[in-house]
Amino acid sequence: MNNRSILRLITLFFIFIFILINALLWIAHQHFLKEREGEQMSRFFLAGQLIHHSNGNFTNELSTLMIRQSTLAPDLLKSKGHIQERLPFGMLIDYKDRTYFVNMPPPKMDPRFKPRLPPPDFKRMEKIVLEDFKPQSILPFWIVAIAVDILILLFFGYLLRKLYPLHRLKNAIIGYKDGDTSLNVPISGKDEISQITHEFNQVLEKIAAMKEARSLFLRNILHELKTPIMKGSLTTDCLNDSVEQERLKRIFDRMDYLLGEFSKMERFSSGEWKLNLQDYRFVDILDHTCDILICDKNNITIKGEDSALMIRCDFDLFAIAVKNLLDNAFKYSNAKPTVLILSHSIEICSIGDPLPQENRKFDKPFNRAYEDSSAGLGLGLYITYSILQKHGFKLEYHYASGLNCFRIVLNKRYTDTITS
C-alpha cells in the first residue's frame, strides 16, 4: 500500500484513536480504583471508631456506612486472606472478592503512662469482624469501555467498506493504463464514489468503442490501399528496364513501406506494440533510415560516425523516430542536415527559421498552431517524441546561430555500460 494512500492514512488515524481512547479508559479505571479504595478506607475508619464509641444502636450506625458484622472468624481471615491496609485499631483484609475489617487491640502502652480517660474494653470487642456490603463491581465500567471499542471498530469497518471501491477504481485505472481495456468495475451503493465508478465505466465503454472504430478505419484504409499498390508494383515489373521503370518501382516500394509503417504506428499508438529491445550501432540505424527516405547518405553531413555508439532500442521504431527528424530537416532547409553523434546523445541540425514557442511541445499530436498551419511539424514530431519516451529517451529542441537542432538524449548509465 502506498505510504500516502488515503486508506493507509485513515487506518493509521483509527489505530491512533483506538490506542488513545483505551489509554484514557485505563487511566480512568486506575483513578476509579484509587477513589474506591480511599472511600472504602474512610468508611472502615469510621466503623472502627464506632466499635469503641457507639451511641447505642451499633448495627444501624454501621448500615449507614454500608458495613455489617460478619460471622467469619478473625483467625480464618488472617490466615487465608490478603492484608490490604492496617488501620489504628484493625486491618483491612481481602478474602474471596470481599473486604473485611478485623478489629485489633492497640499495642501495649508504657505502664508509666496514665491516660486522662479510661481506655475502652478492647477484650470485649476483639472478636468483632466487619464486612463491606457496598457493591464494588467494575463490570459497568468495562461494559462501557468494550462498547466504545466496538463502536470505533464498527465505524472503522464501515468507513473502509465505503472507501474500498476507491481502491478498486485506482487499480482499474492502472490496469487500463497498462492496456487492459476490458474493465468493468463493480458498483454498489449510491454515494459519490459509486457515481464516479459508474461514470468511469461509461468512459471506458466510449473509449473502447472509439478505439475499435479507429482501428477498423485504419485497417480498412491499409487494406484498400494495399491492392492498388501491389497492382502498380506488378505492372512496373512488366515494363522494360529504364530510368522511369526504376523510378516507379522505387515509388511503389516506398508507398508499400509507408503502409507498413502506418500499420506499425497504429499498433504502437494503440498500445499493442511490444518493444523488441536489442543493442544496435547507430550508424546501422542511420543507414536503414536513409533507405526509408530513399536518400543518399552523402546528402547528410555526419559527425562522429567513428564513435561506434551503441543503442539499446527497437530497431524499426527507433529508425522511424530518426526518419521523422531527418525528413523535417530535408523539408524545411535547403542545406544539408547535420547528424552529430555524441557519447550520450544524437543531434540532428538544419538551417532554417526557429520553431514558434507554442510549437515546441511535442507531447500532443496537434495543437491549435499545428491545425491552422499547412507546413506540418505536428504529427511527425509527436510520433518521434512518443517513440523516444517509450524507450526512456528524451527529445529536446534548441535554436542557435540559425540552426534548428533536435537532440535525442539517451540513457547515460546504459551507454556507459555498453561502451565499457
Residue pairs with C-beta under 8 A, 6 or more apart in sequence:
1 7
1 8
2 8
6 163
6 166
7 160
7 163
7 164
7 166
7 167
10 156
10 159
10 160
10 163
11 156
11 160
14 152
14 156
14 159
17 152
18 149
18 152
18 153
18 156
21 148
21 149
21 152
22 145
22 149
25 145
25 148
28 141
29 138
29 141
29 145
32 138
32 141
33 138
36 136
40 92
40 99
40 132
40 134
40 136
41 85
41 87
41 92
43 65
43 66
43 67
43 132
43 134
44 67
44 87
44 90
44 92
44 99
44 101
44 130
44 132
45 87
46 65
47 62
47 65
47 67
47 101
47 130
48 87
48 88
48 89
48 90
48 101
48 103
50 58
50 61
50 62
50 65
51 58
51 89
51 103
51 125
51 128
51 130
52 89
52 120
52 125
53 120
54 61
55 61
59 68
59 69
62 68
62 69
62 130
66 132
66 133
66 134
67 101
67 130
67 131
67 132
67 133
67 134
68 130
68 131
68 133
69 128
69 129
69 130
69 131
70 100
70 129
70 130
70 131
71 129
72 95
72 100
72 129
72 131
73 129
74 102
74 103
74 127
74 129
77 93
77 95
77 100
77 102
77 129
78 93
78 102
80 95
81 93
81 94
81 95
81 100
82 93
82 94
82 95
83 91
83 92
83 93
84 91
84 92
84 93
84 94
84 99
85 91
85 92
86 92
87 101
88 106
89 103
89 104
89 105
89 106
90 101
90 102
90 103
90 104
91 101
91 102
91 104
92 99
92 100
92 101
93 99
93 100
93 101
93 102
94 100
98 131
98 132
99 131
99 132
99 136
100 129
100 130
100 131
100 132
101 129
101 130
101 131
101 132
102 129
103 125
103 126
103 127
103 128
103 129
103 130
104 126
105 122
105 123
105 126
106 122
109 115
162 189
162 191
162 193
163 193
165 185
165 186
165 187
165 188
165 189
165 193
165 194
165 197
166 193
168 185
168 186
168 197
169 185
169 193
169 196
169 197
169 200
172 183
172 185
172 200
173 200
175 183
176 183
176 204
179 271
179 272
181 204
181 207
181 208
181 211
183 201
183 204
184 201
184 204
185 197
185 200
185 201
187 194
187 197
187 198
187 201
188 194
211 270
215 266
215 270
218 262
218 266
219 266
222 259
222 262
222 263
222 266
225 255
225 259
226 256
226 259
229 252
229 255
229 256
229 259
230 256
232 248
232 252
233 249
233 252
233 253
233 256
236 245
236 248
236 249
236 252
237 249
239 245
239 248
250 294
254 294
257 292
261 292
261 320
264 273
264 316
264 317
264 320
265 320
265 383
267 273
268 317
268 386
268 387
268 390
269 386
273 317
275 313
275 314
275 317
275 390
275 391
276 314
276 315
277 312
277 313
277 314
277 391
278 312
278 313
278 315
279 310
279 311
279 312
279 418
280 310
280 311
280 312
280 313
280 315
280 318
281 308
281 309
281 310
281 311
282 309
282 310
282 311
282 341
282 346
283 305
283 308
283 309
283 341
285 311
285 313
285 315
285 318
285 319
285 322
286 297
286 300
286 302
286 322
286 339
287 297
288 315
288 319
289 319
289 322
289 323
289 326
290 296
290 297
290 300
292 319
292 320
292 323
293 323
293 326
293 327
293 330
295 326
295 330
299 330
299 336
300 326
300 336
300 337
300 338
300 339
301 336
301 337
301 338
301 339
302 338
302 339
302 341
303 338
303 339
303 340
303 341
304 340
304 341
304 342
305 341
307 341
307 342
307 343
309 341
309 342
309 343
309 346
309 415
310 415
310 418
310 419
311 318
311 410
311 415
312 411
312 414
312 418
313 391
314 391
317 387
317 390
317 391
318 387
318 391
320 383
320 384
320 387
321 383
321 384
321 387
321 388
321 408
322 346
322 348
322 408
324 380
324 381
324 383
324 384
325 348
325 381
325 384
325 406
325 408
326 337
326 339
326 348
327 380
328 350
328 376
328 377
328 380
328 381
329 337
329 348
329 349
329 350
329 404
330 337
330 350
331 376
332 350
332 352
332 353
332 375
332 377
332 404
333 350
333 351
333 352
333 404
334 351
335 350
335 351
337 348
337 349
337 350
338 347
338 348
338 349
338 350
338 403
339 346
339 347
339 348
340 346
340 347
340 348
340 349
343 415
343 419
344 409
344 410
344 412
344 415
345 407
345 408
345 409
345 410
346 407
346 408
346 410
347 405
347 406
347 407
347 408
348 405
348 406
348 408
349 403
349 404
349 405
349 406
350 403
350 404
351 402
351 403
351 404
352 402
352 404
353 404
354 399
354 404
355 377
355 397
355 399
355 404
356 369
358 367
358 368
358 369
359 367
359 369
359 370
359 377
359 378
360 397
361 367
362 381
362 382
362 384
362 385
362 395
362 397
363 382
363 385
364 382
365 378
365 379
365 382
366 378
366 379
366 382
367 378
370 376
370 377
370 378
370 379
371 378
381 395
384 395
385 395
388 394
388 395
388 408
389 395
392 411
393 408
393 409
393 410
393 411
394 408
394 409
395 406
395 407
395 408
395 409
396 406
396 407
396 409
397 404
397 405
397 406
397 407
398 405
398 407
399 405
